[in-house]
């Protein structure tokens, strides 16, 4: 069975899913020394803009955000 996913522009409706993806990644990467609650609070306290999202049948699974003004 082949996984099927697509990449599309992010919309405002993706905000909650983007927060979930970012929180899950943060907990996996830093949870052991920062703690899950600290990561959850940090994600909740900041805006999480995204330019693109990847989604499959279950919803958003990844996102990309960049600041073109800072690109070199």
CHARMM-style PDB file with segment names, atoms N, HN, CA, C and O in Angstrom:
ATOM      1  N   UNK     1       0.833  -1.174   0.000  1.00  0.00      PROA
ATOM      2  CA  UNK     1       0.000   0.000   0.000  1.00  0.00      PROA
ATOM      3  C   UNK     1       0.882   1.242   0.000  1.00  0.00      PROA
ATOM      4  O   UNK     1       1.806   1.347   0.806  1.00  0.00      PROA
ATOM      5  N   UNK     2       0.608   2.165  -0.883  1.00  0.00      PROA
ATOM      6  HN  UNK     2      -0.143   2.080  -1.538  1.00  0.00      PROA
ATOM      7  CA  UNK     2       1.372   3.385  -0.998  1.00  0.00      PROA
ATOM      8  C   UNK     2       0.659   4.521  -0.284  1.00  0.00      PROA
ATOM      9  O   UNK     2      -0.536   4.743  -0.478  1.00  0.00      PROA
ATOM     10  N   UNK     3       1.404   5.232   0.539  1.00  0.00      PROA
ATOM     11  HN  UNK     3       2.375   5.051   0.697  1.00  0.00      PROA
ATOM     12  CA  UNK     3       0.830   6.391   1.220  1.00  0.00      PROA
ATOM     13  C   UNK     3       0.596   7.488   0.203  1.00  0.00      PROA
ATOM     14  O   UNK     3       1.402   7.690  -0.705  1.00  0.00      PROA
ATOM     15  N   UNK     4      -0.495   8.185   0.357  1.00  0.00      PROA
ATOM     16  HN  UNK     4      -1.150   8.021   1.095  1.00  0.00      PROA
ATOM     17  CA  UNK     4      -0.822   9.263  -0.559  1.00  0.00      PROA
ATOM     18  C   UNK     4      -0.967  10.558   0.227  1.00  0.00      PROA
ATOM     19  O   UNK     4      -1.749  10.635   1.175  1.00  0.00      PROA
ATOM     20  N   UNK     5      -0.215  11.565  -0.169  1.00  0.00      PROA
ATOM     21  HN  UNK     5       0.420  11.503  -0.939  1.00  0.00      PROA
ATOM     22  CA  UNK     5      -0.320  12.869   0.465  1.00  0.00      PROA
ATOM     23  C   UNK     5      -0.096  13.942  -0.579  1.00  0.00      PROA
ATOM     24  O   UNK     5       0.450  13.682  -1.651  1.00  0.00      PROA
ATOM     25  N   UNK     6      -0.524  15.152  -0.255  1.00  0.00      PROA
ATOM     26  HN  UNK     6      -0.967  15.364   0.615  1.00  0.00      PROA
ATOM     27  CA  UNK     6      -0.381  16.280  -1.162  1.00  0.00      PROA
ATOM     28  C   UNK     6       0.188  17.476  -0.414  1.00  0.00      PROA
ATOM     29  O   UNK     6       0.113  17.561   0.812  1.00  0.00      PROA
ATOM     30  N   UNK     7       0.755  18.390  -1.176  1.00  0.00      PROA
ATOM     31  HN  UNK     7       0.816  18.321  -2.172  1.00  0.00      PROA
ATOM     32  CA  UNK     7       1.237  19.660  -0.636  1.00  0.00      PROA
ATOM     33  C   UNK     7       0.372  20.755  -1.236  1.00  0.00      PROA
ATOM     34  O   UNK     7       0.108  20.770  -2.438  1.00  0.00      PROA
ATOM     35  N   UNK     8      -0.066  21.675  -0.377  1.00  0.00      PROA
ATOM     36  HN  UNK     8       0.149  21.664   0.599  1.00  0.00      PROA
ATOM     37  CA  UNK     8      -0.919  22.779  -0.833  1.00  0.00      PROA
ATOM     38  C   UNK     8      -0.618  24.021  -0.008  1.00  0.00      PROA
ATOM     39  O   UNK     8       0.011  23.930   1.046  1.00  0.00      PROA
ATOM     40  N   UNK     9      -1.065  25.188  -0.484  1.00  0.00      PROA
ATOM     41  HN  UNK     9      -1.576  25.262  -1.341  1.00  0.00      PROA
ATOM     42  CA  UNK     9      -0.897  26.397   0.323  1.00  0.00      PROA
ATOM     43  C   UNK     9      -1.665  26.273   1.641  1.00  0.00      PROA
ATOM     44  O   UNK     9      -2.767  25.726   1.681  1.00  0.00      PROA
ATOM     45  N   UNK    10      -1.078  26.779   2.695  1.00  0.00      PROA
ATOM     46  HN  UNK    10      -0.183  27.223   2.663  1.00  0.00      PROA
ATOM     47  CA  UNK    10      -1.744  26.773   4.001  1.00  0.00      PROA
ATOM     48  C   UNK    10      -2.852  27.830   4.014  1.00  0.00      PROA
ATOM     49  O   UNK    10      -2.764  28.849   3.330  1.00  0.00      PROA
ATOM     50  N   UNK    11      -3.886  27.566   4.801  1.00  0.00      PROA
ATOM     51  HN  UNK    11      -3.957  26.738   5.357  1.00  0.00      PROA
ATOM     52  CA  UNK    11      -4.976  28.521   4.986  1.00  0.00      PROA
ATOM     53  C   UNK    11      -5.163  28.773   6.479  1.00  0.00      PROA
ATOM     54  O   UNK    11      -4.601  28.062   7.313  1.00  0.00      PROA
ATOM     55  N   UNK    12      -5.941  29.773   6.802  1.00  0.00      PROA
ATOM     56  HN  UNK    12      -6.397  30.350   6.125  1.00  0.00      PROA
ATOM     57  CA  UNK    12      -6.233  30.053   8.212  1.00  0.00      PROA
ATOM     58  C   UNK    12      -6.893  28.855   8.892  1.00  0.00      PROA
ATOM     59  O   UNK    12      -6.726  28.654  10.095  1.00  0.00      PROA
ATOM     60  N   UNK    13      -7.630  28.072   8.139  1.00  0.00      PROA
ATOM     61  HN  UNK    13      -7.766  28.235   7.162  1.00  0.00      PROA
ATOM     62  CA  UNK    13      -8.314  26.901   8.697  1.00  0.00      PROA
ATOM     63  C   UNK    13      -7.337  25.818   9.154  1.00  0.00      PROA
ATOM     64  O   UNK    13      -7.729  24.906   9.883  1.00  0.00      PROA
ATOM     65  N   UNK    14      -6.084  25.902   8.742  1.00  0.00      PROA
ATOM     66  HN  UNK    14      -5.765  26.642   8.150  1.00  0.00      PROA
ATOM     67  CA  UNK    14      -5.073  24.904   9.116  1.00  0.00      PROA
ATOM     68  C   UNK    14      -4.382  25.211  10.440  1.00  0.00      PROA
ATOM     69  O   UNK    14      -3.568  24.415  10.908  1.00  0.00      PROA
ATOM     70  N   UNK    15      -4.693  26.347  11.048  1.00  0.00      PROA
ATOM     71  HN  UNK    15      -5.354  26.993  10.668  1.00  0.00      PROA
ATOM     72  CA  UNK    15      -3.954  26.787  12.235  1.00  0.00      PROA
ATOM     73  C   UNK    15      -3.915  25.740  13.346  1.00  0.00      PROA
ATOM     74  O   UNK    15      -2.843  25.467  13.886  1.00  0.00      PROA
ATOM     75  N   UNK    16      -5.037  25.156  13.695  1.00  0.00      PROA
ATOM     76  HN  UNK    16      -5.908  25.378  13.257  1.00  0.00      PROA
ATOM     77  CA  UNK    16      -5.054  24.167  14.790  1.00  0.00      PROA
ATOM     78  C   UNK    16      -4.210  22.949  14.443  1.00  0.00      PROA
ATOM     79  O   UNK    16      -3.480  22.441  15.294  1.00  0.00      PROA
ATOM     80  N   UNK    17      -4.299  22.478  13.219  1.00  0.00      PROA
ATOM     81  HN  UNK    17      -4.892  22.890  12.528  1.00  0.00      PROA
ATOM     82  CA  UNK    17      -3.522  21.305  12.803  1.00  0.00      PROA
ATOM     83  C   UNK    17      -2.031  21.616  12.798  1.00  0.00      PROA
ATOM     84  O   UNK    17      -1.220  20.770  13.173  1.00  0.00      PROA
ATOM     85  N   UNK    18      -1.665  22.822  12.377  1.00  0.00      PROA
ATOM     86  HN  UNK    18      -2.324  23.509  12.072  1.00  0.00      PROA
ATOM     87  CA  UNK    18      -0.256  23.226  12.379  1.00  0.00      PROA
ATOM     88  C   UNK    18       0.269  23.243  13.808  1.00  0.00      PROA
ATOM     89  O   UNK    18       1.385  22.791  14.061  1.00  0.00      PROA
ATOM     90  N   UNK    19      -0.514  23.754  14.735  1.00  0.00      PROA
ATOM     91  HN  UNK    19      -1.421  24.121  14.529  1.00  0.00      PROA
ATOM     92  CA  UNK    19      -0.113  23.753  16.151  1.00  0.00      PROA
ATOM     93  C   UNK    19       0.078  22.328  16.670  1.00  0.00      PROA
ATOM     94  O   UNK    19       1.014  22.060  17.424  1.00  0.00      PROA
ATOM     95  N   UNK    20      -0.802  21.421  16.268  1.00  0.00      PROA
ATOM     96  HN  UNK    20      -1.562  21.639  15.655  1.00  0.00      PROA
ATOM     97  CA  UNK    20      -0.682  20.026  16.698  1.00  0.00      PROA
ATOM     98  C   UNK    20       0.606  19.406  16.182  1.00  0.00      PROA
ATOM     99  O   UNK    20       1.316  18.725  16.922  1.00  0.00      PROA
ATOM    100  N   UNK    21       0.908  19.648  14.897  1.00  0.00      PROA
ATOM    101  HN  UNK    21       0.332  20.201  14.297  1.00  0.00      PROA
ATOM    102  CA  UNK    21       2.138  19.098  14.307  1.00  0.00      PROA
ATOM    103  C   UNK    21       3.358  19.683  15.009  1.00  0.00      PROA
ATOM    104  O   UNK    21       4.284  18.949  15.356  1.00  0.00      PROA
ATOM    105  N   UNK    22       3.366  20.996  15.220  1.00  0.00      PROA
ATOM    106  HN  UNK    22       2.613  21.592  14.938  1.00  0.00      PROA
ATOM    107  CA  UNK    22       4.500  21.639  15.875  1.00  0.00      PROA
ATOM    108  C   UNK    22       4.662  21.151  17.305  1.00  0.00      PROA
ATOM    109  O   UNK    22       5.784  20.920  17.754  1.00  0.00      PROA
ATOM    110  N   UNK    23       3.575  20.993  18.015  1.00  0.00      PROA
ATOM    111  HN  UNK    23       2.663  21.181  17.649  1.00  0.00      PROA
ATOM    112  CA  UNK    23       3.635  20.507  19.396  1.00  0.00      PROA
ATOM    113  C   UNK    23       4.175  19.080  19.436  1.00  0.00      PROA
ATOM    114  O   UNK    23       5.046  18.772  20.250  1.00  0.00      PROA
ATOM    115  N   UNK    24       3.671  18.216  18.573  1.00  0.00      PROA
ATOM    116  HN  UNK    24       2.964  18.467  17.912  1.00  0.00      PROA
ATOM    117  CA  UNK    24       4.136  16.826  18.548  1.00  0.00      PROA
ATOM    118  C   UNK    24       5.628  16.755  18.228  1.00  0.00      PROA
ATOM    119  O   UNK    24       6.358  15.978  18.844  1.00  0.00      PROA
ATOM    120  N   UNK    25       6.081  17.559  17.274  1.00  0.00      PROA
ATOM    121  HN  UNK    25       5.488  18.191  16.774  1.00  0.00      PROA
ATOM    122  CA  UNK    25       7.506  17.573  16.928  1.00  0.00      PROA
ATOM    123  C   UNK    25       8.339  18.108  18.084  1.00  0.00      PROA
ATOM    124  O   UNK    25       9.405  17.571  18.383  1.00  0.00      PROA
ATOM    125  N   UNK    26       7.859  19.162  18.736  1.00  0.00      PROA
ATOM    126  HN  UNK    26       6.993  19.599  18.494  1.00  0.00      PROA
ATOM    127  CA  UNK    26       8.585  19.728  19.878  1.00  0.00      PROA
ATOM    128  C   UNK    26       8.697  18.754  21.032  1.00  0.00      PROA
ATOM    129  O   UNK    26       9.758  18.624  21.642  1.00  0.00      PROA
ATOM    130  N   UNK    27       7.602  18.067  21.333  1.00  0.00      PROA
ATOM    131  HN  UNK    27       6.740  18.172  20.837  1.00  0.00      PROA
ATOM    132  CA  UNK    27       7.625  17.080  22.419  1.00  0.00      PROA
ATOM    133  C   UNK    27       8.583  15.944  22.084  1.00  0.00      PROA
ATOM    134  O   UNK    27       9.346  15.498  22.940  1.00  0.00      PROA
ATOM    135  N   UNK    28       8.543  15.477  20.842  1.00  0.00      PROA
ATOM    136  HN  UNK    28       7.923  15.839  20.147  1.00  0.00      PROA
ATOM    137  CA  UNK    28       9.436  14.384  20.442  1.00  0.00      PROA
ATOM    138  C   UNK    28      10.904  14.810  20.521  1.00  0.00      PROA
ATOM    139  O   UNK    28      11.754  14.027  20.946  1.00  0.00      PROA
ATOM    140  N   UNK    29      11.201  16.033  20.118  1.00  0.00      PROA
ATOM    141  HN  UNK    29      10.510  16.668  19.772  1.00  0.00      PROA
ATOM    142  CA  UNK    29      12.591  16.491  20.073  1.00  0.00      PROA
ATOM    143  C   UNK    29      13.104  16.980  21.420  1.00  0.00      PROA
ATOM    144  O   UNK    29      14.240  16.683  21.790  1.00  0.00      PROA
ATOM    145  N   UNK    30      12.283  17.726  22.163  1.00  0.00      PROA
ATOM    146  HN  UNK    30      11.360  17.967  21.863  1.00  0.00      PROA
ATOM    147  CA  UNK    30      12.766  18.403  23.363  1.00  0.00      PROA
ATOM    148  C   UNK    30      12.004  18.053  24.634  1.00  0.00      PROA
ATOM    149  O   UNK    30      12.332  18.557  25.708  1.00  0.00      PROA
ATOM    150  N   UNK    31      11.010  17.211  24.530  1.00  0.00      PROA
ATOM    151  HN  UNK    31      10.744  16.800  23.658  1.00  0.00      PROA
ATOM    152  CA  UNK    31      10.168  16.899  25.678  1.00  0.00      PROA
ATOM    153  C   UNK    31      10.908  16.319  26.864  1.00  0.00      PROA
ATOM    154  O   UNK    31      10.541  16.580  28.010  1.00  0.00      PROA
ATOM    155  N   UNK    32      11.932  15.546  26.611  1.00  0.00      PROA
ATOM    156  HN  UNK    32      12.229  15.335  25.680  1.00  0.00      PROA
ATOM    157  CA  UNK    32      12.639  14.889  27.713  1.00  0.00      PROA
ATOM    158  C   UNK    32      13.353  15.872  28.630  1.00  0.00      PROA
ATOM    159  O   UNK    32      13.556  15.571  29.806  1.00  0.00      PROA
ATOM    160  N   UNK    33      13.740  17.044  28.120  1.00  0.00      PROA
ATOM    161  HN  UNK    33      13.575  17.288  27.164  1.00  0.00      PROA
ATOM    162  CA  UNK    33      14.415  17.996  28.996  1.00  0.00      PROA
ATOM    163  C   UNK    33      13.657  19.308  29.200  1.00  0.00      PROA
ATOM    164  O   UNK    33      13.932  20.019  30.167  1.00  0.00      PROA
ATOM    165  N   UNK    34      12.715  19.649  28.323  1.00  0.00      PROA
ATOM    166  HN  UNK    34      12.492  19.071  27.538  1.00  0.00      PROA
ATOM    167  CA  UNK    34      11.912  20.849  28.546  1.00  0.00      PROA
ATOM    168  C   UNK    34      10.569  20.537  29.194  1.00  0.00      PROA
ATOM    169  O   UNK    34       9.997  21.373  29.893  1.00  0.00      PROA
ATOM    170  N   UNK    35      10.078  19.340  28.958  1.00  0.00      PROA
ATOM    171  HN  UNK    35      10.542  18.661  28.390  1.00  0.00      PROA
ATOM    172  CA  UNK    35       8.770  18.954  29.468  1.00  0.00      PROA
ATOM    173  C   UNK    35       7.656  19.295  28.495  1.00  0.00      PROA
ATOM    174  O   UNK    35       7.671  20.346  27.855  1.00  0.00      PROA
ATOM    175  N   UNK    36       6.701  18.405  28.395  1.00  0.00      PROA
ATOM    176  HN  UNK    36       6.689  17.551  28.915  1.00  0.00      PROA
ATOM    177  CA  UNK    36       5.614  18.568  27.440  1.00  0.00      PROA
ATOM    178  C   UNK    36       4.792  19.820  27.704  1.00  0.00      PROA
ATOM    179  O   UNK    36       4.439  20.525  26.758  1.00  0.00      PROA
ATOM    180  N   UNK    37       4.477  20.118  28.955  1.00  0.00      PROA
ATOM    181  HN  UNK    37       4.763  19.545  29.724  1.00  0.00      PROA
ATOM    182  CA  UNK    37       3.638  21.285  29.253  1.00  0.00      PROA
ATOM    183  C   UNK    37       4.317  22.590  28.858  1.00  0.00      PROA
ATOM    184  O   UNK    37       3.655  23.504  28.366  1.00  0.00      PROA
ATOM    185  N   UNK    38       5.604  22.689  29.063  1.00  0.00      PROA
ATOM    186  HN  UNK    38       6.141  21.947  29.463  1.00  0.00      PROA
ATOM    187  CA  UNK    38       6.331  23.905  28.667  1.00  0.00      PROA
ATOM    188  C   UNK    38       6.272  24.092  27.155  1.00  0.00      PROA
ATOM    189  O   UNK    38       6.092  25.210  26.673  1.00  0.00      PROA
ATOM    190  N   UNK    39       6.421  23.019  26.420  1.00  0.00      PROA
ATOM    191  HN  UNK    39       6.567  22.111  26.812  1.00  0.00      PROA
ATOM    192  CA  UNK    39       6.355  23.090  24.960  1.00  0.00      PROA
ATOM    193  C   UNK    39       4.948  23.477  24.525  1.00  0.00      PROA
ATOM    194  O   UNK    39       4.786  24.330  23.652  1.00  0.00      PROA
ATOM    195  N   UNK    40       3.938  22.868  25.115  1.00  0.00      PROA
ATOM    196  HN  UNK    40       4.069  22.174  25.823  1.00  0.00      PROA
ATOM    197  CA  UNK    40       2.549  23.205  24.773  1.00  0.00      PROA
ATOM    198  C   UNK    40       2.261  24.683  25.037  1.00  0.00      PROA
ATOM    199  O   UNK    40       1.617  25.340  24.220  1.00  0.00      PROA
ATOM    200  N   UNK    41       2.725  25.204  26.153  1.00  0.00      PROA
ATOM    201  HN  UNK    41       3.248  24.670  26.817  1.00  0.00      PROA
ATOM    202  CA  UNK    41       2.505  26.626  26.469  1.00  0.00      PROA
ATOM    203  C   UNK    41       3.217  27.530  25.465  1.00  0.00      PROA
ATOM    204  O   UNK    41       2.662  28.543  25.039  1.00  0.00      PROA
ATOM    205  N   UNK    42       4.427  27.174  25.091  1.00  0.00      PROA
ATOM    206  HN  UNK    42       4.879  26.351  25.437  1.00  0.00      PROA
ATOM    207  CA  UNK    42       5.195  27.986  24.146  1.00  0.00      PROA
ATOM    208  C   UNK    42       4.507  28.037  22.780  1.00  0.00      PROA
ATOM    209  O   UNK    42       4.418  29.100  22.167  1.00  0.00      PROA
ATOM    210  N   UNK    43       4.028  26.899  22.312  1.00  0.00      PROA
ATOM    211  HN  UNK    43       4.101  26.035  22.811  1.00  0.00      PROA
ATOM    212  CA  UNK    43       3.345  26.863  21.013  1.00  0.00      PROA
ATOM    213  C   UNK    43       2.043  27.651  21.080  1.00  0.00      PROA
ATOM    214  O   UNK    43       1.712  28.388  20.151  1.00  0.00      PROA
ATOM    215  N   UNK    44       1.310  27.498  22.170  1.00  0.00      PROA
ATOM    216  HN  UNK    44       1.579  26.900  22.924  1.00  0.00      PROA
ATOM    217  CA  UNK    44       0.021  28.186  22.311  1.00  0.00      PROA
ATOM    218  C   UNK    44       0.185  29.699  22.415  1.00  0.00      PROA
ATOM    219  O   UNK    44      -0.720  30.445  22.039  1.00  0.00      PROA
ATOM    220  N   UNK    45       1.317  30.155  22.916  1.00  0.00      PROA
ATOM    221  HN  UNK    45       2.051  29.549  23.221  1.00  0.00      PROA
ATOM    222  CA  UNK    45       1.523  31.581  23.165  1.00  0.00      PROA
ATOM    223  C   UNK    45       2.023  32.353  21.954  1.00  0.00      PROA
ATOM    224  O   UNK    45       2.159  33.575  22.018  1.00  0.00      PROA
ATOM    225  N   UNK    46       2.293  31.676  20.870  1.00  0.00      PROA
ATOM    226  HN  UNK    46       2.182  30.683  20.818  1.00  0.00      PROA
ATOM    227  CA  UNK    46       2.851  32.355  19.702  1.00  0.00      PROA
ATOM    228  C   UNK    46       2.038  32.058  18.451  1.00  0.00      PROA
ATOM    229  O   UNK    46       1.349  31.042  18.362  1.00  0.00      PROA
ATOM    230  N   UNK    47       2.134  32.960  17.497  1.00  0.00      PROA
ATOM    231  HN  UNK    47       2.694  33.786  17.570  1.00  0.00      PROA
ATOM    232  CA  UNK    47       1.482  32.751  16.208  1.00  0.00      PROA
ATOM    233  C   UNK    47       2.293  31.728  15.424  1.00  0.00      PROA
ATOM    234  O   UNK    47       3.523  31.730  15.481  1.00  0.00      PROA
ATOM    235  N   UNK    48       1.615  30.867  14.704  1.00  0.00      PROA
ATOM    236  HN  UNK    48       0.616  30.866  14.658  1.00  0.00      PROA
ATOM    237  CA  UNK    48       2.300  29.817  13.951  1.00  0.00      PROA
ATOM    238  C   UNK    48       1.955  29.940  12.466  1.00  0.00      PROA
ATOM    239  O   UNK    48       1.120  29.193  11.957  1.00  0.00      PROA
ATOM    240  N   UNK    49       2.595  30.877  11.777  1.00  0.00      PROA
ATOM    241  HN  UNK    49       3.273  31.484  12.190  1.00  0.00      PROA
ATOM    242  CA  UNK    49       2.299  31.025  10.351  1.00  0.00      PROA
ATOM    243  C   UNK    49       2.888  29.867   9.553  1.00  0.00      PROA
ATOM    244  O   UNK    49       3.902  29.288   9.945  1.00  0.00      PROA
ATOM    245  N   UNK    50       2.268  29.542   8.465  1.00  0.00      PROA
ATOM    246  HN  UNK    50       1.445  30.012   8.147  1.00  0.00      PROA
ATOM    247  CA  UNK    50       2.786  28.508   7.571  1.00  0.00      PROA
ATOM    248  C   UNK    50       2.492  28.911   6.142  1.00  0.00      PROA
ATOM    249  O   UNK    50       1.484  29.563   5.867  1.00  0.00      PROA
ATOM    250  N   UNK    51       3.362  28.528   5.242  1.00  0.00      PROA
ATOM    251  HN  UNK    51       4.180  27.999   5.466  1.00  0.00      PROA
ATOM    252  CA  UNK    51       3.170  28.823   3.833  1.00  0.00      PROA
ATOM    253  C   UNK    51       2.584  27.629   3.088  1.00  0.00      PROA
ATOM    254  O   UNK    51       1.719  27.791   2.226  1.00  0.00      PROA
ATOM    255  N   UNK    52       3.054  26.436   3.421  1.00  0.00      PROA
ATOM    256  HN  UNK    52       3.756  26.305   4.121  1.00  0.00      PROA
ATOM    257  CA  UNK    52       2.581  25.208   2.783  1.00  0.00      PROA
ATOM    258  C   UNK    52       2.265  24.174   3.849  1.00  0.00      PROA
ATOM    259  O   UNK    52       2.871  24.177   4.920  1.00  0.00      PROA
ATOM    260  N   UNK    53       1.317  23.288   3.558  1.00  0.00      PROA
ATOM    261  HN  UNK    53       0.825  23.286   2.687  1.00  0.00      PROA
ATOM    262  CA  UNK    53       1.064  22.138   4.413  1.00  0.00      PROA
ATOM    263  C   UNK    53       1.078  20.885   3.557  1.00  0.00      PROA
ATOM    264  O   UNK    53       0.743  20.918   2.373  1.00  0.00      PROA
ATOM    265  N   UNK    54       1.468  19.785   4.172  1.00  0.00      PROA
ATOM    266  HN  UNK    54       1.739  19.758   5.134  1.00  0.00      PROA
ATOM    267  CA  UNK    54       1.342  18.468   3.553  1.00  0.00      PROA
ATOM    268  C   UNK    54       0.216  17.767   4.286  1.00  0.00      PROA
ATOM    269  O   UNK    54       0.150  17.799   5.515  1.00  0.00      PROA
ATOM    270  N   UNK    55      -0.671  17.133   3.532  1.00  0.00      PROA
ATOM    271  HN  UNK    55      -0.617  17.107   2.533  1.00  0.00      PROA
ATOM    272  CA  UNK    55      -1.784  16.444   4.168  1.00  0.00      PROA
ATOM    273  C   UNK    55      -2.049  15.109   3.491  1.00  0.00      PROA
ATOM    274  O   UNK    55      -1.781  14.915   2.306  1.00  0.00      PROA
ATOM    275  N   UNK    56      -2.592  14.191   4.302  1.00  0.00      PROA
ATOM    276  HN  UNK    56      -2.810  14.350   5.265  1.00  0.00      PROA
ATOM    277  CA  UNK    56      -3.028  12.906   3.786  1.00  0.00      PROA
ATOM    278  C   UNK    56      -4.497  12.732   4.149  1.00  0.00      PROA
ATOM    279  O   UNK    56      -5.171  13.705   4.488  1.00  0.00      PROA
ATOM    280  N   UNK    57      -4.987  11.526   4.082  1.00  0.00      PROA
ATOM    281  HN  UNK    57      -4.439  10.736   3.807  1.00  0.00      PROA
ATOM    282  CA  UNK    57      -6.401  11.270   4.355  1.00  0.00      PROA
ATOM    283  C   UNK    57      -6.792  11.634   5.786  1.00  0.00      PROA
ATOM    284  O   UNK    57      -7.966  11.884   6.061  1.00  0.00      PROA
ATOM    285  N   UNK    58      -5.820  11.664   6.697  1.00  0.00      PROA
ATOM    286  HN  UNK    58      -4.867  11.461   6.474  1.00  0.00      PROA
ATOM    287  CA  UNK    58      -6.097  11.965   8.105  1.00  0.00      PROA
ATOM    288  C   UNK    58      -5.939  13.443   8.436  1.00  0.00      PROA
ATOM    289  O   UNK    58      -6.304  13.860   9.535  1.00  0.00      PROA
ATOM    290  N   UNK    59      -5.411  14.239   7.533  1.00  0.00      PROA
ATOM    291  HN  UNK    59      -5.114  13.900   6.640  1.00  0.00      PROA
ATOM    292  CA  UNK    59      -5.248  15.668   7.765  1.00  0.00      PROA
ATOM    293  C   UNK    59      -3.814  16.129   7.601  1.00  0.00      PROA
ATOM    294  O   UNK    59      -2.992  15.441   6.996  1.00  0.00      PROA
ATOM    295  N   UNK    60      -3.524  17.297   8.143  1.00  0.00      PROA
ATOM    296  HN  UNK    60      -4.191  17.856   8.634  1.00  0.00      PROA
ATOM    297  CA  UNK    60      -2.192  17.907   8.020  1.00  0.00      PROA
ATOM    298  C   UNK    60      -1.171  17.075   8.789  1.00  0.00      PROA
ATOM    299  O   UNK    60      -1.383  16.736   9.953  1.00  0.00      PROA
ATOM    300  N   UNK    61      -0.062  16.749   8.130  1.00  0.00      PROA
ATOM    301  HN  UNK    61       0.111  17.024   7.184  1.00  0.00      PROA
ATOM    302  CA  UNK    61       0.993  15.968   8.771  1.00  0.00      PROA
ATOM    303  C   UNK    61       2.318  16.709   8.829  1.00  0.00      PROA
ATOM    304  O   UNK    61       3.238  16.272   9.520  1.00  0.00      PROA
ATOM    305  N   UNK    62       2.432  17.828   8.112  1.00  0.00      PROA
ATOM    306  HN  UNK    62       1.684  18.183   7.550  1.00  0.00      PROA
ATOM    307  CA  UNK    62       3.664  18.617   8.118  1.00  0.00      PROA
ATOM    308  C   UNK    62       3.358  20.000   7.568  1.00  0.00      PROA
ATOM    309  O   UNK    62       2.322  20.219   6.940  1.00  0.00      PROA
ATOM    310  N   UNK    63       4.276  20.932   7.814  1.00  0.00      PROA
ATOM    311  HN  UNK    63       5.118  20.754   8.324  1.00  0.00      PROA
ATOM    312  CA  UNK    63       4.119  22.268   7.256  1.00  0.00      PROA
ATOM    313  C   UNK    63       5.481  22.891   7.006  1.00  0.00      PROA
ATOM    314  O   UNK    63       6.495  22.440   7.536  1.00  0.00      PROA
ATOM    315  N   UNK    64       5.485  23.943   6.184  1.00  0.00      PROA
ATOM    316  HN  UNK    64       4.661  24.310   5.753  1.00  0.00      PROA
ATOM    317  CA  UNK    64       6.686  24.713   5.890  1.00  0.00      PROA
ATOM    318  C   UNK    64       6.353  26.180   6.108  1.00  0.00      PROA
ATOM    319  O   UNK    64       5.312  26.664   5.662  1.00  0.00      PROA
ATOM    320  N   UNK    65       7.232  26.872   6.787  1.00  0.00      PROA
ATOM    321  HN  UNK    65       8.077  26.479   7.149  1.00  0.00      PROA
ATOM    322  CA  UNK    65       7.096  28.316   6.972  1.00  0.00      PROA
ATOM    323  C   UNK    65       8.447  28.944   6.697  1.00  0.00      PROA
ATOM    324  O   UNK    65       9.480  28.412   7.104  1.00  0.00      PROA
ATOM    325  N   UNK    66       8.443  30.067   6.014  1.00  0.00      PROA
ATOM    326  HN  UNK    66       7.604  30.499   5.684  1.00  0.00      PROA
ATOM    327  CA  UNK    66       9.700  30.757   5.765  1.00  0.00      PROA
ATOM    328  C   UNK    66       9.456  32.254   5.712  1.00  0.00      PROA
ATOM    329  O   UNK    66       8.338  32.724   5.499  1.00  0.00      PROA
ATOM    330  N   UNK    67      10.528  32.973   5.909  1.00  0.00      PROA
ATOM    331  HN  UNK    67      11.436  32.591   6.082  1.00  0.00      PROA
ATOM    332  CA  UNK    67      10.500  34.431   5.857  1.00  0.00      PROA
ATOM    333  C   UNK    67      11.393  34.826   4.705  1.00  0.00      PROA
ATOM    334  O   UNK    67      12.617  34.827   4.842  1.00  0.00      PROA
ATOM    335  N   UNK    68      10.806  35.161   3.571  1.00  0.00      PROA
ATOM    336  HN  UNK    68       9.813  35.159   3.459  1.00  0.00      PROA
ATOM    337  CA  UNK    68      11.583  35.482   2.374  1.00  0.00      PROA
ATOM    338  C   UNK    68      12.495  36.685   2.581  1.00  0.00      PROA
ATOM    339  O   UNK    68      13.528  36.795   1.921  1.00  0.00      PROA
ATOM    340  N   UNK    69      12.129  37.583   3.483  1.00  0.00      PROA
ATOM    341  HN  UNK    69      11.289  37.494   4.019  1.00  0.00      PROA
ATOM    342  CA  UNK    69      12.961  38.762   3.723  1.00  0.00      PROA
ATOM    343  C   UNK    69      14.287  38.408   4.383  1.00  0.00      PROA
ATOM    344  O   UNK    69      15.223  39.208   4.363  1.00  0.00      PROA
ATOM    345  N   UNK    70      14.375  37.214   4.968  1.00  0.00      PROA
ATOM    346  HN  UNK    70      13.615  36.565   4.985  1.00  0.00      PROA
ATOM    347  CA  UNK    70      15.601  36.792   5.646  1.00  0.00      PROA
ATOM    348  C   UNK    70      16.401  35.775   4.838  1.00  0.00      PROA
ATOM    349  O   UNK    70      17.462  35.330   5.274  1.00  0.00      PROA
ATOM    350  N   UNK    71      15.899  35.411   3.675  1.00  0.00      PROA
ATOM    351  HN  UNK    71      15.036  35.773   3.321  1.00  0.00      PROA
ATOM    352  CA  UNK    71      16.598  34.425   2.849  1.00  0.00      PROA
ATOM    353  C   UNK    71      17.889  35.043   2.294  1.00  0.00      PROA
ATOM    354  O   UNK    71      17.943  36.229   1.969  1.00  0.00      PROA
ATOM    355  N   UNK    72      18.915  34.208   2.198  1.00  0.00      PROA
ATOM    356  HN  UNK    72      18.872  33.245   2.462  1.00  0.00      PROA
ATOM    357  CA  UNK    72      20.192  34.704   1.663  1.00  0.00      PROA
ATOM    358  C   UNK    72      20.608  33.865   0.495  1.00  0.00      PROA
ATOM    359  OT1 UNK    72      21.656  34.114  -0.102  1.00  0.00      PROA
TER     360      UNK     72
END
